[in-house]
Amino acid sequence: MQTELLHWISTFLEAQAAELGAATNTQLAYGRDLKDFDSFLARRALDFVSVGRKDIEAYMVWCDAQGLAKSTRARRLSAIKQLYRFAFEEGWRSDNPAIQIAGPG
């Protein structure tokens, strides 16, 4: 895992806990989901900073092909969307590539 992404994820999860009172189980699940997304990106020689909407959509298609439950895919997309929104708000990215992606269904 890239050091920068690890910093993004940990900072994001700390903010979730502090600002939203996110439950420990939610934080752990989001952490796992985001690490899985990072592994997907790494296999495609992509990184979190340069990802575009099509890359996130490709990940969601891959999750579906893996047979993941709709609820799991929805949580993974939620984690990705919240992380990119946080990254945009913090100025880590100049855009939010996940903003218009619809959930599974």
N, C-alpha and C positions, 0 to 999 in steps of 0.2 A: 504494500500500500504506500502511496505517495505521502511524504511527510506533510505537504500542504493540505492534502485532503484529510488526513488524520486530524490536523489542526482545525479545519473547517467543521468536521463532524463533532469533535469534542466541544468546540466553542458553541456550536448550534445546540447540542444536547444540554449543555450547561444553561444556555439562555432559555430553552424550553422548560427546564426544571424551575428556574428562578422566576420567569415571567408568567408561565402558564400553570405552574405546579404540576407538570407532567409526571405521571406515576412512573416509578422505577421500571416496571414491566414495559411500559410504553417506550421509555428511553432505550431499554435494552433491545426491544424489537426494532426500533428505528435504527439503532446502531448496526444491528445485523443486516437490516435491509440495505442500508447505505454502503456497507462493506461489500455486500453481494453485487450491488450496482457497480462499485469500483472494480470488482473482479471482472465483470462483464466488459467494462470499458477497457481494462488492461488487455484482455484477450483480443481486442480490436485496435490496439495501439492508440487509444483515445485517452484523454484525461478530463477530469471533472471541470476544469476551467474552460476548456474549449468546446465542450459538448453543446450540440444544438438540439432543437426539438426532435428532429428525425432520429437522433441517437437514443433519446429517451423513449420515443415510440417503439424503436427497434427492441429496446430492453423489455418493454411491456409485452411485445409480441413473443419474445423469447420466454418470458415468465409463463405466458399462456401455454406455449409449446411444451414447457416443462411439466404441465399439468397442475400448476399451483391453483389453489382455490381462488375464487373471485374475491373473497374477503382479504386474502393474503396479497393479491395483486393490488387491490385498492389501498391497503396499508402501505405497500411499497411505493406506490405512486404518491400517496400523501406525504411520505417521508421525503421523497425527492422534491416534490413541489414546495414543501415547507423549507427545505434546505436552500433551494435556489432563491426563494423569496427572501430568506434571511441573508443570503450572500449578496443579493441585489441591494437590500436595505443597508447592509454594512459597507457597501461600495467595493466588494470583492469582485463583483461582475457588473458590467454596464447594462446587462439585460437579464431577463428571466426566461430561459428557454422552455420552462415547464408550465408557464402560466395558462396556456390555452389547451392543454392536453386533457381530454375527457377521461374519466375513470372507466374501468372495465364494466361492461354491461351491455 
